[in-house]
């Protein structure tokens, strides 16, 4: 019994820091919302407050560190879900062109500056290019918070961050070779070969294994299996690249990329999102805990100058890179300020004895603190760039790329849903269809519809689906129960979206109308035609009807 009590006490002691941070994190998030601040600021502030109270060592255990690392991995996995092979080909110019240009200008600029200040050449190169990196966790979190994933600035930032993750691997390899005294060229060559091999494995997985795997899971029909599979892919991919000597985040990104082309992507993203947000809070709190309050007090002038200099120079270098990439000045400013902070990878680099030993300890500590502070003030700096860019350009600063977001969301590819999809397709209007029923999903997929397997009744999936960006939402499932349950939240989350529902029984029309939906009576003849006309009317468009027996030159008729 004594042994069991000791074991129980050990378990409690292990999980207590995580439970404490979880509770405090909830309070920090609520306080941030009340103050109209980004939750990231609240998490970083909480970490700094705990460090100021001398409590940082209480939260330095392996469990908190593992959860923090998992949060970053889930974030990169989520980013990978939006970068299919097709998009990587389409974004290759941004990833390898703009990304390398940004690293050359920003990293090279800092390296030259450090060398000019008399720091050792090797430190100037490693730390300088390390300062050229930006925080993937902070920037992607902001982009998601603002809904900028598909606007030009958001897409470019994500592409640059992908290249920076590759560059970070090379910097870590360089630092490792410096520590071991080995030859640098072979080490870099081996790391490059491993990265290419990991990318090749991800491509093969995406092409041959993803759909069969999730099809098998779908037949099991168990939600827990979906959750477990999503977590397994994200964590196992990161673990595999970590074991190969590469970064965990690169593997997580490749794992997401392997699922990006799958029709189950939205379902996987829904399962990951809940864990991503929770675990990322631990990461940001840990960054705040890493700020040295004693150094802030003792060397506040040095830290202040260094923080201001790092942010100002980083923003300036990024703006120059944007202009050199033939971006407009407003766009370059907005992107430059968004990427104007240090990186968690740089904190890792400066913590390596082989790197830290090349410069004065006081200077390295001030650099680490300046980077941590730059992460904390990123929302404010980014907002400054956003407002400045808005003043310099005509129109909103975050205009979406034309055609990126389909205006119509169809829930349920029943015969009525298919008829609406056909009408939209014939008129060159984009739509996204969601189907929760596996049999209907497989049939619609075989017939060539743009359909994803997802459960729109789960509000967790709404962000992944992007319901707030749609103009019209059509419920064509033939059921009304879910609409009754989710209507209060739907009215709050998507007040500007026209919601149309196909009602199977006339007796439910008044109830659906009272809930704020536009009901269509499907029990009478002509219901499908009225449904389609309502959608086109909501879009403010005139419907072109195909002539029987004829087809447009640029469209193949879909099988009935």
N, C-alpha and C positions, 0 to 999 in steps of 0.2 A: 504493500500500500504506500509505504514511504517513497518507493521508487516511482510509482505512478504519480504521486503528488509532485515529486521533483520534476518529472517529465512535463506535467501540466504547467507547472510554474515556468519551465523553460520555454514552452510554446507561447505562453502569455507574454513573457518578457521579449520574445522575438517579434511578435506581431503588435505589441503595444505602440512603438513609434509610428507604425503605419496607420493604426487606428486613430491615434492622436492627430496626425497630420491630416487625415481624411476629415475628421470633425472640424479642425481649424480651417481647412481649405474650403469647406462648405460656407463657413462664416465669412471668409475672405471674399468668396465669389458673390455672396449676397450683398456684402458691403460695397463691393465694386459696382454692382448693378445699381444699387441705391444712389451711388455717387456718379453714375453714368460714366464709369471707367471700364476699360477692357479688363476682363477677369485676370488676364496675364499680369497686369499691374498689381492686382490684389495678391496673387500668389507670390510674386517676387517681394512685395512689401512684407508679407507674412514671414517669408524666409529671413529677410533682413532683421525684422523685429525679434525673431527667435535668436538669431545670431547675436544681436545687441544685448540680449538677456543672458548670454553665455550658454545657451541651450543647444548650440549647433552640434556638439559631440553626441548629444542624446539621440540625434536623428541621422547619424552617420553609419548605421548598420547596413548589412548586406541586403536586407529585405527592401528597405527604402531605395537603395541604389538600383536594385534589380527592377523594381516597379518603375522608377524613373527612366531607366534604359528601355524598358518595354514600351513606355509611352512614346518615346521618340521612334521606336521601331514601328508601332502602329500608325504613327503619323506618316512615316515614309511609305508604309504599305498602302495607306489611303491615297497618297500621292501617286503611287504606282498604278492604282486602280483607274486613274484618269489618263494614264500614258500607255495606250495600246501600242502595238508595233506600228500600226498605221500612223498614230499621232507622233511617235518618235521619228518616223521618217519625215512627217510633215514639219516637225519642230527641230529637225537636225540643224538647221541654220542657227536657230536660237541657242540650242544646247552646245554645239561645238564651235559655232562662230561667235555669237554674242557672249557665250559663257567664257570662252578662252580670252576674248578681248577684255572682258571685265576683269578677269584674274590678272592679265598682263598689265593693265593700267593700274588697278587698285593695289594688287600684290606687289607689282614691280615698283610702284610709287612709294609704298611703305618701305620696301627693301632698300631703295636708294636713299630714302630719308634716314633710316637707321644707320646705314653705312656712313652717310655724311656726318652723322652725330658721333662717329668714332666707335661704334659698336663692332664687335668681330664680324667678319664677312659671313661666316656660316650662320651665326645668330641672326644677322640682318636678313639673310635669304629666307631661312625657315620661319622666323617670327614675322617678317615682312609679308611674305605670301600667306602666312596664317592670318594676318590682319586683313588680307584681301577677301577672306571667307566671310560669309554672312550666316546668320542663325536660321537653319532650315526650320527648326521647331517654332521659333517666334514668328517668322515671316509667313509660313504656311498657316499657322494659327490665325494670324491677322487676315490673310487672304480669305480664309473660310468664314471668319467672323463677318467680313464685309461683303461676302458674295462675289468676290472678284476672280473666281477660278477661271472664268471664260472670257474676261475682258483682256485687252492687249497687255496691260501692265501685269496682270496676274499670270497670264500665260508665259510672258517673258521671264518674270521672276522665278516661276517654277522651273523653267528650262535652265536658267543660270544656276539655280541651286543644285540641280542634278549634276551639272558639270563640276560645281564646287565640291560635291561629295566625292567625285572621282579625283579631283585635285587634292582633297584632304587625305585620301589614301596614299597618294604619292608623297605627300609631306610627312605622313607618319612613317612610311618606309624609309624615307631619307633620314628622319630622326633616329629610327632604329638602327640603320647602318652606321650612323655617327656614333651611337652608343656602343655598338659591338666592334667598331673599328674595321668593319668589312668594306668590300668594294661596293660602291653605290650602283654602278651600272647593272650588274647582274641582279641585284635586289629589285631594282625598278623593273627590269625585264620580266622577272618571275611574277611580280605583282600584276603587271599588265596582262600576262598570259592567264593568270588566275581570274582576273576580272573578265576577260573575253570568254573564258570557259564558263563562268557563272552566267554570263549573258546568254551564251548558247544553250545552256541547260534550261534557262527560263523560256527561251523561244520554243524549244522542243516541248516543254511542259504545256505551254499555252496552245500549241498546235495540236497535240495528240492526246493529252491527258485531262485537261481541265473539264471539257464538256462531258466526257464519259464519267469522270469522277463525280461531278455534281449531279449528273443524271442518275447515277446509282444512289446517291444520297437522297435525291428527291423521291425516289421510289420507296425509301424507308419512311418518308413522311414525318420525321421527327425533328422538331425545331432545335433541340439540344445538339443534334448531330451537325446541323448547319453551323451553330455557334462554335462547336469544338473544331470543326474543319477549318473555319475562317481563322481561328486563333492558331491552329496548328500550322497552317501555311505561312502566316505572318512570322511566327516565332521560329519555326524550323528553317525558313529561308535565311533569316538573320543569323541563326546559330550556324548554319552550314558555311556562310561566307566568313563568319567569325573564326570558325575552326580552320578555314583555309588561309587565315592571316589577313583577311580583308575586313572592312568595317561591317558591323551588324546592320547599319542603316542601308548600306548598298544591297544586302541580301533581302531586307524587308521590301525595299523598292522593287527589286526584281520579282519578288513573290507577288506583289500587287500587280505588276505589269503582266505576269503570267495569267492573271484572272481577268484583266481589263477587257479582253475581247469576248469574254464569256457572256452568255445571256443571263447568267446568275450574278453578274457583277453587283447589281443594286442590292440583292439579298445579302451578299457577303459584306458590302459596305455598311449596310444597316447593322449587321452583327458586330462589326469592328468598331463602329462609331462610339458606342456606349463605353467600351473599354478605353478607346483612344482618349476621349475627353477626361475620363477619370484618372488614368495613369499620367497624362501630360501634366496635370496639376501637381503631381509629385515632382516632376522634372523642374518646373518653374520654381517651386518652393525650394528645391535643392540648390538651384542657382542662387537664390536669395541667401540661403544659408552659407554659400561659399564666399560671400562678401565679408571682408575682414573689418569689423567695426573699429578695432583698435587702430588699424592703418588709416581709416577714414578720419579719425580724430588726430592722430599724430602727424600724418602727412597729407592733410586735407588740401593744401595748396597744390602739391604735386599731383594728387589724384584728380582734383578738379581740372587742372590744366590738361592733364593727359586725357581725361574723359572727353572734354570739349574738343581737344585736338583730334582724337581718334574719330569722333562722330563727324566733325566738320570736314576733315580730310577724306574720310570714307565717302561721305555724300558727294563731295566735289569730284573725287576720282570716278565714282559711279556715273555722275552726270556727264563727265568727259567721255567715258566709254559709251554712253548712250548716244551722244552727239556723233562720235566717230562711227557708230553703227547706223548712222543716218536716221536716228529717231529725231522727232521734233524736240525743241527745248523743253516745253511743258511736260511731254511724256518722259524725257530723260530725267527731269527734276523729280517727278513723282516716283519713278522707278528707283532713282538714286537714293532718295530719302527712305524708301521702303527697305532697301538693302543696306542702310547706313549704320548697322551695328556690328559688333564682333560676333564670334561664333563659338559654340560649345566645343567644336573641334580645336580651336585655338587654345582654349583652356586646358585641353588634354595635352597639346603640344608643349605648352609652357610648364606643365607639371612634370614633364620628363626630365630626370636629372641631367641627361646629356645636353639638353637645350638650356635648362635653367642655369646650369653651371657656367655657361658662356658669358653671362652678364651679371651685374650686381644684383644681389638678392632683393634689395629695396626697390630697384627698378622693375624687376620681374613681378613682385607683389603688387606694385602700383598698376602695372599693365593688366594683371588678372582682375583687379578690382575695377579698373576702368571698363574692361570688357563686360563684366557682370552688370555694371551700372548702365552701360549702353543697351544691354538687353532689356533692362527694366524700363528705360525711357523710349524704347522703340515706338510704341503706339503714339506718343506725343510727337516725336520727330517725323514719323510717317504722316501724321495728320498735317503737320506744317507743310511738308512737301505736297500733299494732296491739295491743300488750300491754295498754295502758291501756284501750282500747275493750273488749278481751276481759274485763277485770275488771269493767267497768261493765254489761255486757250478759249475758243468759242465752244460753248456746249459743255455738257457734264464731263468730268474728268475720267469717268469709268464707263464710257459707252461700250456696250456689248458688241462683239463681232456679229455682223449680220448673218442670220441663218443658224447661229450656234445653238440657240434654244428653240425647240419646237414649240409653237404657241398653244398646241392642243395636247392635253393628256387624256388618254382613253383608258378607263379602268374596266377591264373585262372585254375580251374579244369573243363575245357571243355573236350570233348572226347580225344583231343590230350594231355592235361594235365594229365588226368587219365591214359592214356597209358604210359606216362613217369613215373608217380608215381608207376604203377604196375611193370614196368621194374626195377626201382630202388629198390623197395621192394623185388622183387625176388632175386636181387643180394646183398641183405643186405646192401644197401647204404641208409643212412639217408636222408630224405627230409623234408622240411616244405612247406606246401601248404597254400596259401592265396586266399580267395575268397571274392570279394566285393558284388557279386550278392546273395541275400538272398535265392532264390530258389535253385540255384546251390549249395550253402553252405549247406543247409538242406539235399539235396539229397546225396551229397558227405559224409556228416557226417553220414547219415544213412547207407551208404555203407562201412563205416569203414576206410575212408581215414584220414590221419593226417592233418586236415585242421583247420584253424582259420579264423574267420570273421574279415577282416581288409581291409582298403583302401590303398593299396600301392602307389596310385597316390598322396597321401598326404605325402610330405617329412618329416613331423613331426613324422610319424610312422616308419621311417627307423631305428632309434636307437632302438626302441622297437623290431623291426623285426630282427635286427642284420645283416643288409645286408652287411655291411663291413666285416663280418667274414665268409661270404659264398664264395665258390669257383666259383659256377655257378649260374646265375640267368636266369630263363626261363620265358619269357612272352608268355603265351598260351591263352590269353584272346580273340584272334581273332580280336583285335583292335590295331591301331598304333598311334592314336592321342596323348595318354598320353605319349608315348615314345618320341614323338617329343618335348613335353613340358618340360619333366624332364631330358632329356639327358644332358644338360650342367651341372646341379647340380649332376647328377649321375656320370658323368665323374670325377668330383671333389671329391665326397664323396666315390666312390668305384672304384678307378682306376685299381685295380688288379682283379676285378671280371669279369669273362667272361659272357657277356650278350647275350643271344640267344633269338630270337623272331620268333614266328610263324606268317608269313605274309600271309594274305588271298588272296592277289592279286599280280600277278607277277610284275605289274607296280610299286610297292612300294619297290621292293628288293634293287634297287640301292640307294634309299634315306635312307633306314634303314642302309645299309652298310656304307654310308657316315657319319652317326651319330655314328659310332663305334660299332654297334650291329652286331651280326652274324645272317643274315636272312635265314629263311627256307621257301621255296615256298610251301605253303599248297594247292595251286590250282591244283597241279599235283599229280598223284597217287604216293604213297610211301613217302609222305611228313612226316607223323608221324614217320616212320622208320628212315628217315634221321635226324629228330629232336632228336630222342633217341640216335642215333649213335654219333651225335655231342656232346651231353652231356657227354657220356662215354669217348669220345676222349679228351674232355676238362679236365675230371677228371684223365686222364691217366690210365684208367681201361678197361679191356676187358669184354664185356658183355656176360653173360651166358644166353642163350635163353631157355625157358622151352620147353620140348618135348611135343607135342600135346598128350593129353590123360593121361599124367603122371604128378605127382606133387611130390615135394620134401617131404621127411618124416617130416621135421620140418616146413613146410609151408602149410597153407590151401589156396587152390585156391580162389581168389576173384571173386565174381559174376560179370559177364560182365555188 
